[in-house]
Amino acid sequence: MSLLLDHPDLLAGYIRGDRSALEAIYFEYVDEVTRLVRRGFVYDRSKVVRVSGIGEESTQCDLVQETFVRAFSETARKGYDGRSPFRPYLLRIAKNLMIDRLRKLGREVPESELNLSGNAGEIPAFLGKDTPLLPENPAEQAHFKRQQATTEAFVATLPEPKRAFFDLRYRQGLSQQQVAKHLGATRRKVRTLEKQLRRELKKSLKFKRLWP
């Protein structure tokens, strides 16, 4: 399932920059972006290069937030073609920000080895179709698919009210206020339910050793 490709209204909201759409995208992908930033990634073209993860929690947080700031910018929203999966598009932004950070610190591999042109911090350069960064490695893809399968199994066990909430909030990408209106509930109740679901899902993923 691809969040934006499966939900045209959410895709249109993202391109417009609607707050509810951006919020839904943030909550859908923030844990994955955080995991990438913490663990790092491998670039493999003619030579394997390891880009190390970031250990300091505050720096992790800053880079994760910067990823979404970039992804939600007008340039990135208008640059997204609406046909390719959004997840690799978003993770590519995080990867290039990590490379850009290493360049500034002076600890990165030479640009010639990374085969990147221009400044990796410039959105048009690193969102192009010809970027040499791999969207994912096979291990990360397999991990993500197991997470998806576990999440779907978790949702299937939920009682109807929680399943309805999950569908409205995460599959349809509605805002908390819109969900509250659909369910005839207060926004405070919706926030509480969202926290409960996220806590329960996290527990389920941890049990399967799929968190983060």
C-alpha positions as CSV (number, residue, x, y, z in Angstrom):
1,M,0.0,0.0,0.0
2,S,1.3,3.4,-1.0
3,L,-0.3,6.2,1.1
4,L,-0.5,8.9,-1.5
5,L,-1.0,6.7,-4.6
6,D,-3.9,4.9,-2.9
7,H,-5.5,8.1,-1.7
8,P,-6.0,10.7,-4.5
9,D,-7.5,13.2,-2.1
10,L,-4.5,13.0,0.2
11,L,-2.2,13.3,-2.7
12,A,-4.0,16.4,-3.9
13,G,-3.9,17.8,-0.3
14,Y,-0.2,17.2,-0.2
15,I,0.5,19.0,-3.4
16,R,-1.7,21.9,-2.2
17,G,0.1,21.9,1.2
18,D,-3.1,21.3,3.2
19,R,-2.2,21.0,6.9
20,S,-4.4,17.9,7.4
21,A,-2.6,16.0,4.6
22,L,0.9,17.0,5.8
23,E,0.0,15.9,9.3
24,A,-1.2,12.5,8.1
25,I,2.0,12.0,6.0
26,Y,4.1,13.0,9.0
27,F,2.6,10.5,11.3
28,E,2.7,7.8,8.7
29,Y,6.4,8.1,8.0
30,V,8.1,9.8,11.0
31,D,9.2,6.5,12.6
32,E,10.7,5.2,9.4
33,V,12.6,8.4,8.8
34,T,13.9,8.3,12.4
35,R,15.1,4.7,12.0
36,L,17.0,5.7,8.8
37,V,18.6,8.6,10.5
38,R,19.6,6.6,13.5
39,R,20.9,3.5,11.6
40,G,22.4,5.1,8.5
41,F,22.4,3.5,5.1
42,V,24.6,2.0,2.4
43,Y,25.1,3.5,-1.0
44,D,26.2,1.0,-3.7
45,R,27.1,1.9,-7.3
46,S,30.6,1.1,-8.4
47,K,31.8,1.2,-4.8
48,V,30.0,0.5,-1.5
49,V,29.9,3.5,0.8
50,R,28.5,3.4,4.3
51,V,26.8,6.6,5.5
52,S,26.8,6.3,9.3
53,G,23.7,6.9,11.4
54,I,23.4,9.7,14.0
55,G,23.7,8.7,17.6
56,E,22.9,11.9,19.3
57,E,19.1,12.1,19.9
58,S,18.8,15.9,19.6
59,T,20.7,15.8,16.3
60,Q,18.5,12.9,15.1
61,C,15.4,14.9,15.9
62,D,16.7,18.0,14.1
63,L,17.5,16.0,10.9
64,V,14.1,14.2,11.0
65,Q,12.3,17.5,11.3
66,E,14.4,19.1,8.5
67,T,13.5,16.1,6.3
68,F,9.8,16.9,6.6
69,V,10.4,20.6,6.3
70,R,12.1,19.9,3.0
71,A,9.5,17.4,1.9
72,F,6.6,19.8,2.7
73,S,8.2,22.7,0.9
74,E,6.5,24.1,-2.2
75,T,9.5,23.0,-4.3
76,A,9.3,19.4,-3.1
77,R,5.5,19.2,-3.3
78,K,5.4,20.5,-6.9
79,G,8.3,18.3,-7.8
80,Y,6.6,15.1,-6.7
81,D,5.2,13.4,-9.9
82,G,2.3,11.7,-8.1
83,R,3.0,8.4,-9.8
84,S,6.0,7.0,-8.0
85,P,5.8,5.8,-4.3
86,F,6.2,8.6,-1.9
87,R,8.2,6.6,0.7
88,P,11.4,6.4,-1.3
89,Y,11.0,10.0,-2.3
90,L,10.9,11.0,1.3
91,L,13.7,8.8,2.4
92,R,15.9,10.1,-0.4
93,I,15.5,13.5,1.1
94,A,16.7,12.2,4.5
95,K,19.6,10.4,2.9
96,N,20.8,13.5,1.0
97,L,20.5,15.7,4.1
98,M,22.7,13.2,6.0
99,I,25.3,13.4,3.2
100,D,25.0,17.1,3.2
101,R,25.6,17.2,7.0
102,L,28.7,14.9,6.7
103,R,30.1,17.3,4.0
104,K,29.7,20.2,6.4
105,L,31.4,18.3,9.1
106,G,34.2,17.3,6.8
107,R,33.9,13.6,7.5
108,E,32.2,12.3,4.3
109,V,33.6,10.3,1.5
110,P,34.7,12.4,-1.6
111,E,31.9,13.6,-3.8
112,S,33.4,11.7,-6.7
113,E,32.9,8.5,-4.9
114,L,29.2,9.3,-4.2
115,N,28.8,10.4,-7.8
116,L,26.6,13.4,-6.8
117,S,26.6,16.6,-8.7
118,G,25.9,20.0,-7.1
119,N,24.9,20.6,-3.5
120,A,23.2,17.7,-2.0
121,G,21.2,20.1,0.2
122,E,19.4,21.6,-2.9
123,I,16.1,20.0,-3.5
124,P,16.1,20.0,-7.3
125,A,19.4,18.2,-7.3
126,F,18.6,15.4,-5.0
127,L,15.0,14.8,-6.1
128,G,15.8,14.2,-9.7
129,K,15.1,10.8,-11.2
130,D,18.7,10.2,-11.9
131,T,19.9,10.5,-8.3
132,P,22.4,7.7,-7.6
133,L,21.1,7.0,-4.1
134,L,19.3,3.7,-3.8
135,P,15.7,4.1,-2.5
136,E,16.2,1.1,-0.1
137,N,18.4,-1.9,0.3
138,P,16.7,-5.4,0.3
139,A,17.0,-5.8,4.0
140,E,15.2,-2.5,4.7
141,Q,12.5,-3.4,2.1
142,A,11.9,-6.8,3.7
143,H,11.7,-5.2,7.1
144,F,9.2,-2.6,5.9
145,K,7.0,-5.3,4.3
146,R,7.0,-7.3,7.5
147,Q,6.0,-4.2,9.4
148,Q,3.2,-3.6,7.0
149,A,1.9,-7.1,7.3
150,T,2.0,-6.9,11.1
151,T,0.2,-3.6,11.1
152,E,-2.6,-5.0,8.9
153,A,-2.9,-8.0,11.2
154,F,-3.0,-5.7,14.2
155,V,-5.8,-3.6,12.6
156,A,-7.8,-6.7,11.8
157,T,-8.0,-7.6,15.5
158,L,-9.3,-4.1,16.5
159,P,-12.9,-3.7,17.6
160,E,-15.1,-1.9,15.1
161,P,-14.8,1.7,16.6
162,K,-11.0,1.5,16.6
163,R,-10.9,0.1,13.1
164,A,-13.2,2.9,11.9
165,F,-10.9,5.4,13.5
166,F,-7.8,3.8,12.0
167,D,-9.4,3.9,8.5
168,L,-10.4,7.5,8.8
169,R,-7.2,8.8,10.4
170,Y,-4.5,6.8,8.6
171,R,-5.9,5.3,5.4
172,Q,-8.0,8.3,4.4
173,G,-5.6,10.7,6.0
174,L,-8.3,12.9,7.7
175,S,-7.3,15.4,10.3
176,Q,-8.2,14.9,14.0
177,Q,-10.9,17.4,13.7
178,Q,-12.4,15.7,10.6
179,V,-12.3,12.3,12.3
180,A,-14.0,13.7,15.4
181,K,-16.8,15.0,13.2
182,H,-17.2,11.7,11.4
183,L,-17.3,9.8,14.6
184,G,-19.4,12.3,16.6
185,A,-16.7,12.5,19.2
186,T,-14.7,15.3,20.7
187,R,-11.2,16.1,19.4
188,R,-9.8,15.3,22.8
189,K,-11.3,11.8,22.6
190,V,-9.8,11.4,19.2
191,R,-6.3,12.4,20.4
192,T,-6.6,10.0,23.3
193,L,-7.6,7.2,20.9
194,E,-4.8,8.0,18.6
195,K,-2.3,7.7,21.4
196,Q,-3.8,4.4,22.5
197,L,-3.6,2.9,19.0
198,R,0.0,4.1,18.5
199,R,1.0,2.6,21.9
200,E,-0.7,-0.7,21.1
201,L,0.7,-0.9,17.6
202,K,4.2,-0.2,18.9
203,K,3.8,-3.0,21.4
204,S,2.7,-5.4,18.7
205,L,5.7,-4.5,16.5
206,K,8.1,-4.8,19.4
207,F,6.8,-8.3,20.1
208,K,7.6,-9.3,16.5
209,R,11.0,-7.5,16.8
210,L,9.9,-5.1,14.1
211,W,10.3,-1.9,16.1
212,P,11.6,0.5,15.0
